Structure formats: C-alpha cells, structure tokens
C-alpha cells in the first residue's frame, strides 16, 4: 500500500509531517534516488533517504512519549546543525524523537517529545482546541482591566486572539490557559497592553502536568496516555 512521503517519515519516527514537508521542499529527501514532490507516495520496496541516510519503518517500533521540563535557553528544534542549544542534543535520548510544537528560547516548562507522527498532528491542529496552561510574571503590577482585556482577546499578528481563561495570582503574576498557538502569543499579548514578560512557564498541556525538575523528563504514564488518546479521539489530523 502506497504511503505519502511525509507520513512515511513520521511513521518511521524520523520527524513530524510538518518537518518532513520542509525537508522535501529543501530537496533533502529522495525516493529511489530522486527528489519527490510534496504528496509523493512511497511504494513497498522503495528506498527512502534523508540527506543520504536510509530511512526504514520498523514494524515493531515502540511509540515513545516524553514530558520534558525545558530550561530557558534551549531551542525546540531537531536541526542540530542550525542551533547549538537544540532540544535533541540536550536530551540525548537514544531513539530519534522530536518535539510537539514549540516553547520559545526564553521560556521554560512542559513540552512533549515523541516518535509518533500522528499524535503530533492531532495536538498541533489549532482547530482541535487543546488546552495549554502557563504561569507568567510581568515587569509591573497588573489589575482587573488587564485580566479582562487578556481574557477577551488582544490584537496581535493581524488577528484577535481567542477568548481565554486568565486569573491573577499575584501583584505581577497571572495564569493563562490558551487553545491557540500563535507565535510568541503570550509575550505579544502582554506587549500589546504595555507590559513585558519577565518569566514564562508552561505547566500543563491538556491532561498532563509539569511535575519534573528543570532539564529532566519522564515517560507518560499508561493512565495519562489513555486519557490523552480519549481527548484526541475527535481531533483532526493534517493528512491521512
């Protein structure tokens, strides 16, 4: 049965489909020695390579799901040539894995890593409305007006952010739960209202909470994975 090349690479545990498409566009992927187009399919017996490295799917490949507490200064990329402080070199996990989504270099907290391409796409699709919870410290005191304006949507990146839950935790600290994933969304929202983020930590993604020290990771528990899959049952994947 033929499989789309981006799906083939994700099922092989090499990268997510989104990253696979970028590799294909950059001409780094070949099928039987030829550079494919986006959407090209891999037939049984075809030889797939990425930058000369042969990529094969393992029928019995074990799916890996890690919850990692990313330190400040680590970059969420699998490109080990572009970034010295990339997340893959930092973790040094023995099997190839990749992060689900991003957490900017100046931020700390929970990020998932996996070799399961399907779960990546289900979680990343914005329309799936999966919750992500953050604790934010600002440079000056906040008030009820700030909380209300953050909750009701802020104009950034030529759009209005979705309504979200925001709760004040201290003079300069608040909690925010997002179902969006715009680029540097919280920082941009705060800057739009005249504030500067001093620290930002993600403490929850969906049903999984941050509970490991900075720079450490753990595997999902069976209970967490079961609940996560239930939450993802009606999620939309990027491609079939």
HELIX and SHEET records of a PDB file:
HELIX    1   1 UNK A    5  UNK A   11  1                                   7    
HELIX    2   2 UNK A   17  UNK A   25  1                                   9    
HELIX    3   3 UNK A   87  UNK A   91  1                                   5    
HELIX    4   4 UNK A  117  UNK A  124  1                                   8    
HELIX    5   5 UNK A  126  UNK A  128  5                                   3    
HELIX    6   6 UNK A  144  UNK A  152  1                                   9    
HELIX    7   7 UNK A  185  UNK A  192  1                                   8    
HELIX    8   8 UNK A  222  UNK A  231  1                                  10    
SHEET    1   A 2 UNK A   3  UNK A   4  0                                        
SHEET    2   A 2 UNK A  41  UNK A  42 -1                                        
SHEET    1   B 3 UNK A  29  UNK A  31  0                                        
SHEET    2   B 3 UNK A  48  UNK A  50 -1                                        
SHEET    3   B 3 UNK A  53  UNK A  55 -1                                        
SHEET    1   C 4 UNK A  98  UNK A 100  0                                        
SHEET    2   C 4 UNK A 108  UNK A 114 -1                                        
SHEET    3   C 4 UNK A  65  UNK A  70 -1                                        
SHEET    4   C 4 UNK A 217  UNK A 219 -1                                        
SHEET    1   D 6 UNK A  98  UNK A 100  0                                        
SHEET    2   D 6 UNK A 108  UNK A 114 -1                                        
SHEET    3   D 6 UNK A 197  UNK A 205  1                                        
SHEET    4   D 6 UNK A 132  UNK A 138 -1                                        
SHEET    5   D 6 UNK A 173  UNK A 178 -1                                        
SHEET    6   D 6 UNK A 165  UNK A 168 -1                                        
SHEET    1   E 4 UNK A  98  UNK A 100  0                                        
SHEET    2   E 4 UNK A 108  UNK A 114 -1                                        
SHEET    3   E 4 UNK A 197  UNK A 205  1                                        
SHEET    4   E 4 UNK A 208  UNK A 209 -1                                        
SHEET    1   F 2 UNK A 155  UNK A 156  0                                        
SHEET    2   F 2 UNK A 159  UNK A 160 -1                                        
END                                                                             
